[in-house]
């Protein structure tokens, strides 16, 4: 298992200790994240730019929202079926995280579906149509 944290993560020291104790590979502020993502079967992360990178690479993702500017796009990507969203990070319970990881391990077909949907979502060759994320954001804004 690979665990990657940013330089500004306030819990990076305790995460590093847990990784060492558990035999996980710990990385801090790396410039080759896409290489690790390409090798991954599942990713846990926030709903920012890195969520879109994971979608582009077709990496099935469990996503939390850590900033207000991630809310609409994370909800839209989940509604489209490209990611699993757990909502706001501070509201995620340990049991929920364990349950969704177990679900992922028991559902390789669902992981393939997430991968396919996220890859399709990121196709750049769309002409004369509203992108699925934009459409979902518009629907979220309308209360759908």
DSSP file (Angstrom, degrees, kcal/mol; ACC not computed):
  #  RESIDUE AA STRUCTURE BP1 BP2  ACC     N-H-->O    O-->H-N    N-H-->O    O-->H-N    TCO  KAPPA ALPHA  PHI   PSI    X-CA   Y-CA   Z-CA
    1    1 A X              0   0    0      0, 0.0    24,-3.0     0, 0.0     2,-0.4   0.000 360.0 360.0 360.0 138.1    0.0    0.0    0.0
    2    2 A X  E     -a   25   0A   0     22,-0.2     2,-0.5    34,-0.1    24,-0.2  -0.903 360.0-168.6-107.6 134.5    1.2    3.5   -0.9
    3    3 A X  E     -a   26   0A   0     22,-3.0    24,-2.8    -2,-0.4     2,-0.5  -0.986   6.0-173.4-124.9 121.1    0.3    6.5    1.3
    4    4 A X  E     +a   27   0A   0     -2,-0.5     2,-0.3    22,-0.2    24,-0.2  -0.955   4.9 177.8-118.0 129.5    1.0    9.9   -0.2
    5    5 A X  E     -a   28   0A   0     22,-2.3    24,-2.7    -2,-0.5    25,-0.2  -0.925  27.5-114.0-127.5 155.0    0.6   13.1    1.8
    6    6 A X    >   -     0   0    0     -2,-0.3     3,-1.6    22,-0.2     6,-0.1  -0.457  30.7-110.5 -82.0 159.8    1.3   16.8    1.0
    7    7 A X  T 3  S+     0   0    0      1,-0.3    -1,-0.1    -2,-0.1     5,-0.1   0.800 117.3  51.2 -59.0 -31.7    3.9   18.8    2.8
    8    8 A X  T 3  S+     0   0    0      3,-0.0     2,-0.4     4,-0.0    -1,-0.3   0.394  74.4 127.6 -91.7   4.6    1.3   20.9    4.6
    9    9 A X    X   -     0   0    0     -3,-1.6     3,-1.6     1,-0.2     4,-0.2  -0.467  52.6-150.3 -63.4 119.0   -0.7   17.9    6.0
   10   10 A X  T 3  S+     0   0    0     -2,-0.4     3,-0.2     1,-0.3    -1,-0.2   0.665  94.2  46.7 -68.3 -14.5   -0.9   18.6    9.7
   11   11 A X  T 3> S+     0   0    0      1,-0.1     4,-2.5     2,-0.1    -1,-0.3   0.191  75.5 114.0-109.3  15.9   -1.1   14.9   10.5
   12   12 A X  H <> S+     0   0    0     -3,-1.6     4,-2.5     1,-0.2     5,-0.2   0.845  74.2  53.3 -60.4 -36.0    1.8   13.8    8.3
   13   13 A X  H  > S+     0   0    0     -4,-0.2     4,-1.8     2,-0.2    -1,-0.2   0.927 112.5  43.0 -66.7 -43.4    4.1   12.8   11.2
   14   14 A X  H  > S+     0   0    0      2,-0.2     4,-2.2     1,-0.2    -2,-0.2   0.868 113.8  52.5 -70.4 -34.2    1.5   10.5   12.8
   15   15 A X  H  X S+     0   0    0     -4,-2.5     4,-2.6     2,-0.2    -2,-0.2   0.917 107.9  51.8 -64.2 -42.1    0.6    9.1    9.3
   16   16 A X  H  X S+     0   0    0     -4,-2.5     4,-2.4    -5,-0.2    -2,-0.2   0.899 109.9  49.1 -60.5 -41.4    4.3    8.4    8.7
   17   17 A X  H  X S+     0   0    0     -4,-1.8     4,-2.4     2,-0.2    -1,-0.2   0.914 111.2  48.8 -65.4 -43.3    4.5    6.5   12.0
   18   18 A X  H  X S+     0   0    0     -4,-2.2     4,-2.3     2,-0.2     6,-0.2   0.912 111.5  50.6 -62.6 -42.0    1.3    4.5   11.3
   19   19 A X  H  X>S+     0   0    0     -4,-2.6     5,-2.3     2,-0.2     4,-1.1   0.925 110.8  48.2 -62.2 -44.8    2.7    3.6    7.8
   20   20 A X  H  <5S+     0   0    0     -4,-2.4     3,-0.5     1,-0.2    -2,-0.2   0.927 113.8  46.9 -61.5 -44.8    6.0    2.5    9.3
   21   21 A X  H  <5S+     0   0    0     -4,-2.4    -1,-0.2     1,-0.2    -2,-0.2   0.855 117.2  43.6 -64.0 -36.4    4.3    0.3   11.9
   22   22 A X  H  <5S-     0   0    0     -4,-2.3    -1,-0.2    -5,-0.2    -2,-0.2   0.510 111.8-114.7 -90.8  -5.7    1.9   -1.2    9.3
   23   23 A X  T  <5 +     0   0    0     -4,-1.1     2,-0.2    -3,-0.5    -3,-0.2   0.719  65.8 145.6  79.2  20.5    4.5   -1.8    6.6
   24   24 A X      < -     0   0    0     -5,-2.3     2,-0.5    -6,-0.2    -1,-0.3  -0.597  55.4-111.2 -87.9 152.7    3.0    0.8    4.2
   25   25 A X  E     -a    2   0A   0    -24,-3.0   -22,-3.0    -2,-0.2     2,-0.4  -0.747  34.1-155.7 -84.4 125.1    5.1    2.8    1.8
   26   26 A X  E     -a    3   0A   0     -2,-0.5     2,-0.4   -24,-0.2   -22,-0.2  -0.869  13.3-179.4-107.6 133.0    5.0    6.5    2.9
   27   27 A X  E     -a    4   0A   0    -24,-2.8   -22,-2.3    -2,-0.4     2,-0.5  -0.984   9.3-160.3-131.0 142.5    5.6    9.4    0.5
   28   28 A X  E     -a    5   0A   0     -2,-0.4   -22,-0.2   -24,-0.2   -24,-0.1  -0.983  68.6 -22.6-128.5 124.4    5.6   13.1    1.2
   29   29 A X  S    S+     0   0    0    -24,-2.7     2,-0.2    -2,-0.5    -1,-0.2   0.920  83.2 178.1  47.0  63.9    5.3   15.8   -1.4
   30   30 A X        -     0   0    0    -25,-0.2     3,-0.3    -3,-0.1    -1,-0.1  -0.567  35.1-146.9 -96.2 159.0    6.4   13.7   -4.4
   31   31 A X  S    S+     0   0    0     -2,-0.2     3,-0.1     1,-0.2    -1,-0.1   0.204  92.4  62.5-107.4  14.5    6.6   14.8   -8.0
   32   32 A X     >  +     0   0    0      1,-0.1     4,-1.4     2,-0.1     3,-0.5  -0.115  57.5 128.1-128.5  35.8    5.7   11.3   -9.4
   33   33 A X  H  > S+     0   0    0     -3,-0.3     4,-2.7     1,-0.2     5,-0.2   0.876  70.1  59.5 -60.7 -39.5    2.2   10.9   -8.1
   34   34 A X  H  > S+     0   0    0      1,-0.2     4,-2.4     2,-0.2    -1,-0.2   0.865 101.7  55.1 -60.0 -35.2    0.8   10.0  -11.5
   35   35 A X  H  > S+     0   0    0     -3,-0.5     4,-0.9     2,-0.2    -1,-0.2   0.918 110.5  44.7 -63.3 -42.9    3.2    7.1  -11.7
   36   36 A X  H >< S+     0   0    0     -4,-1.4     3,-0.6     1,-0.2     4,-0.5   0.903 112.2  52.8 -66.6 -40.5    1.9    5.7   -8.4
   37   37 A X  H >< S+     0   0    0     -4,-2.7     3,-1.7     1,-0.2    -2,-0.2   0.911 102.7  57.8 -61.4 -42.2   -1.7    6.3   -9.5
   38   38 A X  H 3< S+     0   0    0     -4,-2.4    -1,-0.2     1,-0.3    -2,-0.2   0.799 108.7  46.7 -58.8 -29.0   -1.2    4.4  -12.7
   39   39 A X  T << S+     0   0    0     -4,-0.9    -1,-0.3    -3,-0.6    -2,-0.2   0.502  95.2 105.4 -88.7  -6.0   -0.2    1.4  -10.7
   40   40 A X    <   -     0   0    0     -3,-1.7    20,-0.2    -4,-0.5     3,-0.1  -0.467  50.7-166.1 -87.0 147.1   -3.1    1.7   -8.2
   41   41 A X  S    S+     0   0    0      1,-0.4    19,-0.3    -2,-0.2     2,-0.3   0.652  84.1   7.8 -93.8 -23.3   -6.3   -0.4   -8.0
   42   42 A X        -     0   0    0     17,-0.1     2,-0.4     2,-0.0    -1,-0.4  -0.978  66.5-159.0-158.8 143.8   -8.0    2.1   -5.7
   43   43 A X  E     -b   61   0B   0     17,-2.1    19,-2.9    -2,-0.3     2,-0.5  -0.978   5.7-157.8-130.8 143.9   -7.3    5.5   -4.4
   44   44 A X  E     +b   62   0B   0     -2,-0.4     2,-0.3    17,-0.2    19,-0.2  -0.982  40.9 120.8-115.2 129.3   -8.5    7.5   -1.4
   45   45 A X  E     -b   63   0B   0     17,-2.3    19,-2.0    -2,-0.5     2,-0.1  -0.973  55.6 -69.0-170.2-178.0   -8.2   11.2   -1.7
   46   46 A X  E     -b   64   0B   0     -2,-0.3    19,-0.2    17,-0.2     5,-0.1  -0.311  43.7-110.4 -85.6 170.0   -9.7   14.7   -1.7
   47   47 A X  S    S+     0   0    0     17,-1.3    18,-0.1     3,-0.1    27,-0.1   0.067  80.9  99.7 -91.7  24.0  -12.0   16.2   -4.4
   48   48 A X  S >> S-     0   0    0      3,-0.1     3,-1.1    25,-0.0     4,-1.0   0.199  98.5 -50.8 -88.1-148.6   -9.6   18.7   -5.8
   49   49 A X  H 3> S+     0   0    0      1,-0.3     4,-1.8     2,-0.2     3,-0.3   0.846 132.5  61.8 -58.5 -36.6   -7.4   18.7   -8.9
   50   50 A X  H 3> S+     0   0    0      1,-0.2     4,-2.4     2,-0.2    -1,-0.3   0.808  95.7  60.9 -64.2 -28.0   -6.0   15.3   -8.0
   51   51 A X  H <> S+     0   0    0     -3,-1.1     4,-2.3     1,-0.2    -1,-0.2   0.925 105.5  47.7 -60.9 -42.8   -9.5   13.8   -8.2
   52   52 A X  H  X S+     0   0    0     -4,-1.0     4,-2.7    -3,-0.3    -2,-0.2   0.866 109.3  53.2 -67.8 -35.0   -9.5   14.9  -11.8
   53   53 A X  H  X S+     0   0    0     -4,-1.8     4,-2.0     2,-0.2    -1,-0.2   0.915 109.4  48.6 -63.7 -42.4   -6.0   13.4  -12.4
   54   54 A X  H  X>S+     0   0    0     -4,-2.4     5,-2.8     2,-0.2     4,-0.6   0.912 112.0  49.3 -63.9 -41.3   -7.3   10.1  -10.9
   55   55 A X  H ><5S+     0   0    0     -4,-2.3     3,-1.1     3,-0.2    67,-0.2   0.929 108.6  52.8 -61.8 -44.7  -10.3   10.2  -13.2
   56   56 A X  H 3<5S+     0   0    0     -4,-2.7    -1,-0.2     1,-0.3    -2,-0.2   0.883 112.5  44.8 -58.3 -39.2   -8.1   10.9  -16.2
   57   57 A X  H 3<5S-     0   0    0     -4,-2.0    -1,-0.3    -5,-0.1    -2,-0.2   0.529 114.3-118.9 -83.1  -6.1   -6.0    7.9  -15.4
   58   58 A X  T <<5 +     0   0    0     -3,-1.1     2,-0.6    -4,-0.6    -3,-0.2   0.774  56.7 157.4  75.5  26.6   -9.1    5.7  -14.7
   59   59 A X      < -     0   0    0     -5,-2.8    -1,-0.2    -6,-0.2   -17,-0.1  -0.760  45.5-122.9 -86.9 117.8   -8.2    5.1  -11.1
   60   60 A X        -     0   0    0     -2,-0.6   -17,-2.1   -19,-0.3     2,-0.4  -0.368  39.9-161.9 -57.7 135.5  -11.3    4.1   -9.1
   61   61 A X  E     -b   43   0B   0     21,-0.4    23,-2.7   -19,-0.2     2,-0.5  -0.961  31.6-154.2-134.9 142.2  -11.5    6.6   -6.2
   62   62 A X  E     -bc  44  84B   0    -19,-2.9   -17,-2.3    -2,-0.4     2,-0.4  -0.967  36.5-163.7-104.3 122.4  -13.1    7.1   -2.8
   63   63 A X  E     -bc  45  85B   0     21,-3.3    23,-3.1    -2,-0.5    24,-0.5  -0.879  19.4-169.8-121.9 140.0  -13.3   10.9   -2.4
   64   64 A X  E     -b   46   0B   0    -19,-2.0   -17,-1.3    -2,-0.4     2,-0.5  -0.893  26.6-122.0-117.9 156.3  -13.8   13.3    0.5
   65   65 A X  E     + c   0  88B   0     22,-2.6    24,-2.5    -2,-0.3    25,-0.3  -0.859  32.4 167.4 -99.0 125.6  -14.4   17.0    0.3
   66   66 A X        +     0   0    0     -2,-0.5     2,-0.3     1,-0.2    -1,-0.1   0.462  64.2  35.5-116.8  -5.1  -11.9   19.1    2.1
   67   67 A X  S >  S-     0   0    0      1,-0.1     3,-2.1     0, 0.0     4,-0.5  -0.994  77.9-117.7-148.6 150.6  -12.7   22.6    0.8
   68   68 A X  G >  S+     0   0    0     -2,-0.3     3,-1.4     1,-0.3     4,-0.5   0.845 111.7  62.3 -55.6 -37.2  -15.8   24.4   -0.3
   69   69 A X  G 3  S+     0   0    0      1,-0.3     4,-0.3     2,-0.1    -1,-0.3   0.540 100.4  55.4 -71.7  -3.6  -14.5   24.8   -3.9
   70   70 A X  G <> S+     0   0    0     -3,-2.1     4,-2.2     2,-0.1     5,-0.3   0.557  85.6  86.3 -97.4 -12.4  -14.5   20.9   -4.2
   71   71 A X  H <> S+     0   0    0     -3,-1.4     4,-2.6    -4,-0.5     5,-0.2   0.948  89.3  39.7 -59.5 -59.9  -18.2   20.4   -3.2
   72   72 A X  H  > S+     0   0    0     -4,-0.5     4,-2.5     1,-0.2    -1,-0.2   0.909 118.5  46.0 -62.4 -44.2  -20.0   20.9   -6.5
   73   73 A X  H  > S+     0   0    0     -4,-0.3     4,-2.5     2,-0.2    -1,-0.2   0.869 113.7  49.2 -70.0 -34.1  -17.5   19.0   -8.7
   74   74 A X  H  X S+     0   0    0     -4,-2.2     4,-2.2     2,-0.2    -2,-0.2   0.931 113.0  46.8 -68.3 -44.8  -17.2   16.1   -6.3
   75   75 A X  H  X S+     0   0    0     -4,-2.6     4,-2.5    -5,-0.3    -2,-0.2   0.916 114.4  48.7 -60.9 -42.7  -21.0   15.8   -6.0
   76   76 A X  H  X S+     0   0    0     -4,-2.5     4,-2.1    -5,-0.2    -2,-0.2   0.911 110.4  49.3 -65.6 -43.3  -21.3   15.9   -9.8
   77   77 A X  H  X>S+     0   0    0     -4,-2.5     5,-2.5     1,-0.2     4,-0.9   0.882 113.7  47.3 -64.1 -37.6  -18.5   13.3  -10.4
   78   78 A X  H  <5S+     0   0    0     -4,-2.2     3,-0.5     2,-0.2    -2,-0.2   0.910 110.1  51.9 -68.7 -41.9  -20.2   11.0   -7.9
   79   79 A X  H  <5S+     0   0    0     -4,-2.5    -2,-0.2     1,-0.3    -1,-0.2   0.872 108.4  51.8 -61.9 -36.6  -23.6   11.6   -9.5
   80   80 A X  H  <5S-     0   0    0     -4,-2.1    -1,-0.3    -5,-0.2    -2,-0.2   0.749 118.0-116.2 -70.0 -24.3  -22.1   10.7  -12.9
   81   81 A X  T  <5S+     0   0    0     -4,-0.9    36,-0.3    -3,-0.5    37,-0.2   0.633  82.4 118.0  97.5  17.0  -20.7    7.5  -11.4
   82   82 A X  S   <S+     0   0    0     -5,-2.5   -21,-0.4    35,-0.2     2,-0.3   0.694  79.1  13.2 -88.7 -19.9  -17.0    8.3  -11.8
   83   83 A X  S    S-     0   0    0     -6,-0.7     2,-0.5    -9,-0.1    -2,-0.2  -0.919  70.7-116.4-144.1 167.0  -16.1    8.2   -8.1
   84   84 A X  E     -c   62   0B   0    -23,-2.7   -21,-3.3    -2,-0.3     2,-0.4  -0.969  34.6-157.5-103.2 125.3  -17.5    7.2   -4.7
   85   85 A X  E     -c   63   0B   0     -2,-0.5   -21,-0.2   -23,-0.2     3,-0.1  -0.889  21.5-174.2-107.9 135.4  -17.9   10.3   -2.5
   86   86 A X  E     -     0   0B   0    -23,-3.1   -22,-0.2    -2,-0.4     2,-0.1   0.349  42.7-130.9-101.6   2.7  -18.0   10.1    1.3
   87   87 A X  E     +     0   0B   0    -24,-0.5   -22,-2.6   -16,-0.1    -1,-0.4  -0.472  66.1  11.0  83.3-155.1  -18.9   13.8    1.6
   88   88 A X  E >  S-c   65   0B   0    -24,-0.2     3,-1.4    -2,-0.1     4,-0.4  -0.353  70.6-131.6 -64.0 134.8  -17.1   16.2    3.9
   89   89 A X  G >  S+     0   0    0    -24,-2.5     3,-1.3     1,-0.3    -1,-0.1   0.845 103.4  56.8 -58.2 -39.3  -14.0   14.8    5.4
   90   90 A X  G 3  S+     0   0    0    -25,-0.3    -1,-0.3     1,-0.3    -2,-0.1   0.703 105.1  53.5 -71.0 -15.5  -14.7   15.8    8.9
   91   91 A X  G <  S+     0   0    0     -3,-1.4     2,-0.4     2,-0.1    -1,-0.3   0.502  81.7 110.1 -93.2  -4.4  -18.0   13.9    8.8
   92   92 A X    <   -     0   0    0     -3,-1.3     2,-0.3    -4,-0.4    -5,-0.1  -0.583  57.4-150.3 -78.1 125.1  -16.5   10.6    7.7
   93   93 A X     >  -     0   0    0     -2,-0.4     4,-1.9     1,-0.1     3,-0.4  -0.659  22.2-119.6 -92.2 150.1  -16.6    7.9   10.3
   94   94 A X  H  > S+     0   0    0     -2,-0.3     4,-2.5     1,-0.2     5,-0.2   0.883 114.6  55.8 -54.5 -41.7  -14.0    5.2   10.5
   95   95 A X  H  > S+     0   0    0      1,-0.2     4,-2.8     2,-0.2    -1,-0.2   0.884 104.8  52.4 -61.1 -40.1  -16.7    2.5   10.1
   96   96 A X  H  > S+     0   0    0     -3,-0.4     4,-2.4     2,-0.2    -1,-0.2   0.911 110.6  47.8 -62.0 -42.3  -17.8    4.2    6.8
   97   97 A X  H  X S+     0   0    0     -4,-1.9     4,-2.1     2,-0.2    -2,-0.2   0.925 112.6  47.7 -65.7 -44.9  -14.3    4.1    5.5
   98   98 A X  H  X S+     0   0    0     -4,-2.5     4,-2.4     1,-0.2    -2,-0.2   0.923 112.5  50.6 -60.4 -44.7  -13.8    0.5    6.4
   99   99 A X  H  X S+     0   0    0     -4,-2.8     4,-2.5     1,-0.2    -2,-0.2   0.902 111.2  46.4 -62.6 -42.8  -17.1   -0.5    4.9
  100  100 A X  H  X S+     0   0    0     -4,-2.4     4,-2.1     2,-0.2    -1,-0.2   0.856 112.5  49.9 -73.3 -32.6  -16.5    1.2    1.5
  101  101 A X  H  X S+     0   0    0     -4,-2.1     4,-2.4     2,-0.2    -2,-0.2   0.919 112.1  48.6 -68.0 -42.1  -13.0   -0.2    1.3
  102  102 A X  H  X S+     0   0    0     -4,-2.4     4,-2.0    -5,-0.2    -2,-0.2   0.924 110.4  51.7 -60.7 -44.3  -14.4   -3.7    2.0
  103  103 A X  H  X S+     0   0    0     -4,-2.5     4,-0.6     1,-0.2    -1,-0.2   0.905 109.7  49.8 -58.6 -42.1  -17.1   -3.0   -0.6
  104  104 A X  H >< S+     0   0    0     -4,-2.1     3,-0.8     1,-0.2     7,-0.2   0.910 110.1  49.9 -63.6 -42.5  -14.4   -2.1   -3.1
  105  105 A X  H 3< S+     0   0    0     -4,-2.4     3,-0.3     1,-0.2    -1,-0.2   0.828 114.6  44.7 -66.2 -31.2  -12.4   -5.3   -2.4
  106  106 A X  H 3< S+     0   0    0     -4,-2.0    -1,-0.2     1,-0.2    -2,-0.2   0.486 111.3  56.6 -90.4  -3.4  -15.5   -7.4   -2.8
  107  107 A X    XX  +     0   0    0     -3,-0.8     4,-1.9    -4,-0.6     3,-0.7  -0.519  49.2 158.0-130.4  66.2  -16.7   -5.7   -6.0
  108  108 A X  H 3> S+     0   0    0     -3,-0.3     4,-2.1     1,-0.3     5,-0.2   0.831  80.4  58.8 -59.5 -28.6  -14.0   -5.7   -8.7
  109  109 A X  H 3> S+     0   0    0      2,-0.2     4,-2.0     1,-0.2    -1,-0.3   0.876 104.2  50.4 -67.3 -35.3  -16.8   -5.2  -11.3
  110  110 A X  H <> S+     0   0    0     -3,-0.7     4,-2.7     2,-0.2    -2,-0.2   0.884 108.7  52.1 -67.9 -38.2  -17.8   -1.9   -9.5
  111  111 A X  H  X S+     0   0    0     -4,-1.9     4,-2.4    -7,-0.2    -2,-0.2   0.903 109.4  49.5 -63.9 -40.2  -14.1   -0.8   -9.6
  112  112 A X  H  X S+     0   0    0     -4,-2.1     4,-2.5     2,-0.2    -2,-0.2   0.893 111.0  50.6 -63.5 -39.0  -14.0   -1.5  -13.4
  113  113 A X  H  X S+     0   0    0     -4,-2.0     4,-2.7     2,-0.2     5,-0.2   0.925 110.4  48.2 -65.1 -45.2  -17.3    0.5  -13.8
  114  114 A X  H  X S+     0   0    0     -4,-2.7     4,-2.6     1,-0.2     5,-0.2   0.916 112.4  50.3 -59.8 -43.2  -15.8    3.4  -11.8
  115  115 A X  H  X S+     0   0    0     -4,-2.4     4,-2.3     2,-0.2    -2,-0.2   0.928 112.2  46.1 -61.3 -46.7  -12.7    3.3  -13.9
  116  116 A X  H  X S+     0   0    0     -4,-2.5     4,-2.6     1,-0.2    -2,-0.2   0.917 114.5  47.4 -63.9 -44.0  -14.6    3.2  -17.2
  117  117 A X  H  X S+     0   0    0     -4,-2.7     4,-2.4   -36,-0.3   -35,-0.2   0.897 112.5  48.7 -66.5 -40.0  -16.9    6.1  -16.1
  118  118 A X  H  X S+     0   0    0     -4,-2.6     4,-1.4   -36,-0.2    -1,-0.2   0.897 112.9  48.0 -68.2 -38.3  -14.1    8.2  -14.9
  119  119 A X  H  < S+     0   0    0     -4,-2.3     4,-0.4    -5,-0.2     3,-0.3   0.934 113.1  47.7 -65.2 -45.6  -12.1    7.7  -18.1
  120  120 A X  H >< S+     0   0    0     -4,-2.6     3,-1.3     1,-0.2    -2,-0.2   0.895 107.7  57.3 -60.7 -40.6  -15.2    8.5  -20.2
  121  121 A X  H 3< S+     0   0    0     -4,-2.4    -1,-0.2     1,-0.3    12,-0.2   0.851 106.1  49.5 -58.2 -36.7  -15.8   11.6  -18.1
  122  122 A X  T 3< S+     0   0    0     -4,-1.4    -1,-0.3    -3,-0.3    -2,-0.2   0.409  76.1 129.4 -90.3   2.8  -12.4   12.9  -18.9
  123  123 A X    <   -     0   0    0     -3,-1.3     3,-0.3    -4,-0.4    -3,-0.0  -0.366  43.1-161.0 -59.4 132.9  -12.6   12.5  -22.7
  124  124 A X  S    S+     0   0    0      1,-0.2    -1,-0.2    -2,-0.1    -3,-0.0   0.401  71.2  83.4 -97.7   2.3  -11.6   15.7  -24.3
  125  125 A X        +     0   0    0      2,-0.1     2,-0.4     0, 0.0    -1,-0.2   0.067  56.1 131.1 -98.5  27.4  -13.1   15.1  -27.7
  126  126 A X        -     0   0    0     -3,-0.3     2,-0.4     3,-0.0     5,-0.1  -0.634  34.3-172.8 -80.6 132.6  -16.6   16.1  -27.0
  127  127 A X        -     0   0    0     -2,-0.4     3,-0.1     1,-0.1    -2,-0.1  -0.986  60.1  -3.3-128.4 138.5  -18.2   18.5  -29.5
  128  128 A X  S    S+     0   0    0     -2,-0.4     2,-0.3     1,-0.2    -1,-0.1   0.790 106.5  96.0  58.5  32.8  -21.5   20.3  -29.3
  129  129 A X  S    S-     0   0    0     -3,-0.1     2,-0.4     0, 0.0    -1,-0.2  -0.984  79.9-102.7-145.0 158.3  -22.6   18.8  -26.1
  130  130 A X        -     0   0    0     -2,-0.3    -3,-0.1    -3,-0.1     5,-0.0  -0.685  43.7-113.1 -81.7 129.3  -22.6   19.7  -22.4
  131  131 A X     >  -     0   0    0     -2,-0.4     4,-2.7     1,-0.1     5,-0.2  -0.325  25.5-118.4 -59.5 141.9  -19.9   17.9  -20.5
  132  132 A X  H  > S+     0   0    0      1,-0.2     4,-2.5     2,-0.2     5,-0.2   0.829 113.3  50.4 -55.1 -36.2  -21.4   15.4  -18.0
  133  133 A X  H  > S+     0   0    0      2,-0.2     4,-2.8   -12,-0.2    -1,-0.2   0.930 111.3  47.6 -69.3 -43.4  -19.8   17.2  -15.0
  134  134 A X  H  > S+     0   0    0      1,-0.2     4,-2.4     2,-0.2    -2,-0.2   0.924 113.3  49.4 -61.2 -43.3  -21.1   20.6  -16.1
  135  135 A X  H  X S+     0   0    0     -4,-2.7     4,-2.1     1,-0.2    -2,-0.2   0.919 112.3  47.2 -61.1 -44.5  -24.5   19.0  -16.7
  136  136 A X  H  X S+     0   0    0     -4,-2.5     4,-2.7     2,-0.2    -2,-0.2   0.885 110.7  51.8 -66.5 -38.4  -24.4   17.4  -13.2
  137  137 A X  H  X S+     0   0    0     -4,-2.8     4,-2.6     2,-0.2    -1,-0.2   0.917 109.2  50.7 -63.2 -41.7  -23.3   20.7  -11.6
  138  138 A X  H  X S+     0   0    0     -4,-2.4     4,-1.1     1,-0.2    -2,-0.2   0.905 111.8  47.5 -61.7 -40.4  -26.1   22.5  -13.3
  139  139 A X  H  <>S+     0   0    0     -4,-2.1     5,-2.6     2,-0.2     4,-0.2   0.888 110.6  50.9 -68.6 -39.0  -28.5   19.8  -11.9
  140  140 A X  H ><5S+     0   0    0     -4,-2.7     3,-1.5     1,-0.2    -2,-0.2   0.915 108.9  52.6 -62.5 -42.1  -27.1   20.1   -8.4
  141  141 A X  H 3<5S+     0   0    0     -4,-2.6    -1,-0.2     1,-0.3    -2,-0.2   0.769 107.4  52.2 -64.2 -25.8  -27.5   23.8   -8.6
  142  142 A X  T 3<5S-     0   0    0     -4,-1.1    -1,-0.3    -3,-0.2    -2,-0.2   0.395 121.3-106.8 -90.6   2.9  -31.2   23.3   -9.5
  143  143 A X  T < 5       0   0    0     -3,-1.5    -3,-0.2    -4,-0.2    -2,-0.1   0.567 360.0 360.0  86.0   8.5  -31.8   21.1   -6.6
  144  144 A X      <       0   0    0     -5,-2.6    -4,-0.2    -6,-0.2    -5,-0.1   0.475 360.0 360.0 -72.9 360.0  -32.0   17.8   -8.6
